[in-house]
Amino acid sequence: MKFGGRPKVVNKVVLLPVEEIHPSPYQPRRYFGEEELDSLARSIAQNGLLSPIIVRKDEEGGYQLIAGERRLMACRRLGQWEIPAIVQEKDDLSAAVLTLIENLHRENLSFFEEAEGIYQLIQESGLSQQKICAVLDMAQPTVANKLRLLRLSPAVRDTVEELGLTERTARALLRLEGEERQLKACRYIAAHHLTSAQGESYIARLAEEQGRRNRPSGHLRDYRLIFSTMDKAVAQLKEAGIPVKTEKSEEEDCVCYTVRVPKAKTAKKRSQTVAV
């Protein structure tokens, strides 16, 4: 099919001074591999920059990067003082979305970086999680599961990444209470080269054992039930204006719950003691 007239010019490429381009505040990536950057720099030196970066004008008179941070870093390594760029008019939300989408689809972010990027986008935009899912074209359960990863402490996240554990294993760690338990589980899974499924099963066993240890014994549950019932009765007496006093003590062969109910002022005070 032929089109008449001159071709329409879209997204004109311009050469911008590298020093006038500032990093994106919405960049989720924390780590850039040195070998990858060196490889990209060699490719640019040999073949030129095949894909221009995308920027927008900032309030300081320069430009804010939207997409292409690795390309910009590689050009800086080569000592280039100009870089091909496309200048677009984007508001904060659009710029944040484009930065995150480029990283999600082209840069292979770690799952923690994905989670942090999505969380930052929600915070910056004020949009609901459901609307963010639509913007990113991601299923809501996927986004919810990624955001749950941020409940892990920075130390646990760093250990998961250092040991090369999977996102599935990281989510399973949330079943364990306490950072130290989670770190021990990470080290065990890595040392024994467990698969994601094996690691998940191992963590499930740890969580079950932890639950059993935290669960009160049969006798203790019975005591708590009795004390709870008596506490409610005491509370009702106090609500009725009776100045009841209670005292709990543990003896060698029993647990005592003493309830003191005052009689008339002229009568001799006595106490009622209930032994459990």
C-alpha positions in Angstrom: 0.0 0.0 0.0 1.4 3.4 -0.9 0.9 6.6 1.1 0.8 9.9 -0.6 2.7 13.0 0.6 5.7 13.4 2.8 6.2 10.9 5.7 5.0 12.1 9.1 7.9 12.9 11.5 7.4 11.4 14.9 9.7 11.5 17.9 12.5 13.5 16.3 16.0 12.5 17.4 18.3 15.3 18.7 21.8 15.3 20.1 21.9 16.4 23.7 24.9 17.2 26.0 25.4 14.2 28.3 26.2 16.5 31.2 22.7 18.1 31.0 20.9 14.7 31.4 19.9 13.9 35.0 18.9 10.4 36.3 15.3 9.4 36.7 14.0 9.4 40.3 11.7 6.6 39.3 14.6 4.2 38.3 13.9 0.9 40.2 17.2 -0.7 39.2 19.8 -0.6 42.0 22.5 -2.7 40.4 24.1 -2.4 36.9 26.5 -5.2 36.0 29.9 -4.0 35.2 30.5 -6.6 32.5 27.2 -5.8 30.8 28.0 -2.1 30.8 31.5 -2.8 29.3 30.0 -5.0 26.6 27.4 -2.3 25.7 30.1 0.4 25.6 32.2 -1.7 23.2 29.1 -2.3 21.0 28.3 1.4 20.9 31.9 2.3 20.1 31.9 -0.2 17.2 28.4 0.3 15.8 27.1 3.5 17.3 24.0 3.9 19.5 21.2 2.1 17.7 18.4 3.2 20.0 18.2 6.8 21.3 17.4 7.5 24.9 14.2 9.1 26.0 14.1 12.2 28.1 11.9 15.1 29.2 12.7 18.6 30.1 13.2 19.3 33.8 12.8 22.4 35.9 16.5 23.0 36.2 16.8 23.7 32.5 18.3 20.3 31.6 16.7 17.0 30.9 15.5 14.1 33.0 16.0 10.6 31.8 13.0 8.5 31.2 14.4 5.4 29.4 17.9 4.3 28.5 20.0 4.6 31.7 22.4 1.8 30.7 22.9 3.4 27.3 23.6 6.7 28.9 26.1 5.1 31.4 27.9 3.3 28.5 28.2 6.5 26.5 29.7 8.3 29.6 32.2 5.5 29.9 33.3 6.1 26.3 33.8 9.8 27.1 31.1 10.9 24.6 29.8 14.4 25.4 26.7 14.1 23.2 24.0 11.4 22.9 21.1 10.8 20.6 17.8 11.4 22.4 14.1 11.8 21.9 12.5 14.6 24.0 9.0 13.9 25.0 6.4 15.9 27.0 5.5 13.7 30.0 4.1 14.3 33.4 5.4 12.6 36.5 3.1 9.7 36.3 3.7 9.0 32.6 7.5 9.3 33.1 7.4 6.9 36.1 5.3 4.4 34.1 7.6 4.5 31.1 10.7 4.1 33.2 9.3 1.1 35.0 7.9 -0.5 31.9 11.2 -0.2 30.1 13.0 -1.9 32.9 10.4 -4.6 33.3 10.5 -5.6 29.7 14.1 -4.9 28.7 16.4 -4.9 31.7 15.4 -8.1 33.5 15.0 -6.5 36.9 15.4 -8.7 40.0 12.0 -9.5 41.6 12.8 -7.2 44.6 13.6 -4.3 42.2 10.3 -5.0 40.4 8.4 -4.9 43.7 10.1 -1.7 44.8 9.4 -0.1 41.4 5.7 -1.0 41.6 5.5 0.2 45.1 7.1 3.5 44.3 4.8 4.0 41.3 1.8 3.4 43.6 3.1 5.9 46.1 4.0 8.6 43.5 0.8 8.3 41.5 -1.7 7.8 44.2 -3.5 5.2 42.0 -5.0 2.1 43.4 -3.3 -1.2 43.0 -6.0 -2.3 40.6 -5.4 0.7 38.3 -1.6 0.2 38.5 -2.2 -3.4 37.3 -4.1 -2.0 34.3 -1.4 0.5 33.5 1.4 -2.1 33.7 -0.8 -4.8 32.1 -0.1 -7.2 35.0 -2.5 -9.5 36.8 -3.5 -8.3 40.2 -2.4 -11.5 42.1 1.0 -11.1 40.4 1.4 -7.5 41.6 0.0 -8.4 45.1 2.6 -11.2 45.5 5.4 -9.0 44.4 4.5 -6.3 46.9 4.3 -8.9 49.7 8.1 -9.4 49.2 8.7 -6.0 50.6 7.7 -7.3 54.0 11.0 -9.1 54.2 13.8 -7.1 55.9 16.6 -5.5 53.8 19.0 -8.1 55.3 16.9 -11.0 54.2 16.4 -9.5 50.7 20.1 -9.0 50.2 20.8 -12.6 51.3 18.1 -14.0 49.0 19.8 -12.2 46.1 23.3 -13.0 47.1 22.5 -16.8 47.3 20.5 -16.7 44.1 17.3 -17.9 45.6 14.0 -17.7 43.6 11.0 -15.4 44.0 8.9 -18.5 45.0 11.4 -19.2 47.9 11.4 -15.5 48.9 7.6 -15.6 49.2 7.7 -18.8 51.3 10.0 -17.1 53.8 7.2 -14.9 54.8 5.7 -17.9 56.7 8.6 -17.8 59.2 8.6 -15.3 62.1 11.7 -13.4 62.7 14.6 -12.3 60.5 17.1 -14.8 62.0 14.9 -17.8 61.2 14.4 -16.5 57.7 18.2 -16.0 57.2 18.9 -19.5 58.6 16.4 -21.0 56.2 18.0 -19.1 53.2 21.5 -20.4 54.1 20.2 -24.0 54.5 18.4 -24.0 51.2 21.4 -22.6 49.4 23.9 -25.0 51.1 21.8 -28.0 50.2 21.0 -26.8 46.7 17.2 -27.2 47.2 14.9 -26.5 44.3 12.1 -24.0 44.7 9.6 -26.7 45.5 12.0 -28.4 48.0 12.8 -25.1 49.6 9.1 -24.3 49.9 8.4 -27.7 51.6 11.4 -27.1 54.0 10.1 -23.7 55.0 6.6 -25.1 55.5 8.0 -27.7 57.9 9.9 -25.0 59.8 6.7 -22.9 60.0 4.7 -25.8 61.3 7.3 -26.6 64.0 7.4 -22.9 65.0 3.6 -22.9 65.3 3.7 -26.0 67.6 6.3 -24.4 69.8 4.3 -21.2 70.1 1.0 -23.0 70.7 0.2 -23.2 74.4 0.0 -26.7 76.0 -3.3 -28.4 76.9 -3.2 -27.5 80.6 -2.2 -23.9 79.9 -5.0 -23.5 77.5 -7.4 -24.8 80.2 -6.0 -22.4 82.7 -6.4 -19.5 80.3 -10.0 -20.4 79.6 -10.8 -20.5 83.3 -9.0 -17.3 84.0 -10.7 -15.6 81.1 -14.1 -16.6 82.4 -13.2 -15.3 85.9 -11.8 -12.1 84.5 -15.1 -11.4 82.8 -17.0 -12.0 86.0 -14.7 -9.7 87.9 -15.2 -7.0 85.2 -19.0 -7.3 85.6 -18.7 -6.8 89.3 -16.5 -3.7 88.8 -19.0 -2.3 86.4 -21.7 -2.8 89.0 -19.7 -0.5 91.3 -18.2 -3.3 93.6 -14.5 -2.6 94.3 -13.3 -6.2 93.6 -9.6 -7.0 94.0 -7.9 -10.0 92.4 -4.6 -11.7 92.7 -3.0 -14.6 90.8 -0.2 -16.7 92.2 1.4 -20.0 91.3 2.1 -22.6 94.0 3.9 -25.9 93.9 0.8 -28.0 93.0 -1.7 -25.4 91.8 -2.4 -22.0 90.4 -4.4 -19.7 92.7 -6.8 -17.0 91.6 -7.9 -14.9 94.6 -11.0 -12.7 94.4 -11.6 -10.3 97.3 -15.2 -9.0 97.5 -15.7 -6.5 100.4 -18.7 -6.9 102.6 -20.5 -4.2 104.7 -18.1 -2.0 106.6 -19.2 -3.3 109.9 -18.7 -6.9 108.9 -15.4 -8.6 109.1 -13.5 -8.8 105.8 -13.1 -12.2 104.4 -11.6 -13.5 101.2 -12.7 -16.1 98.7 -9.9 -18.1 97.2 -10.3 -20.3 94.1 -7.6 -22.8 93.5 -7.1 -24.2 90.0 
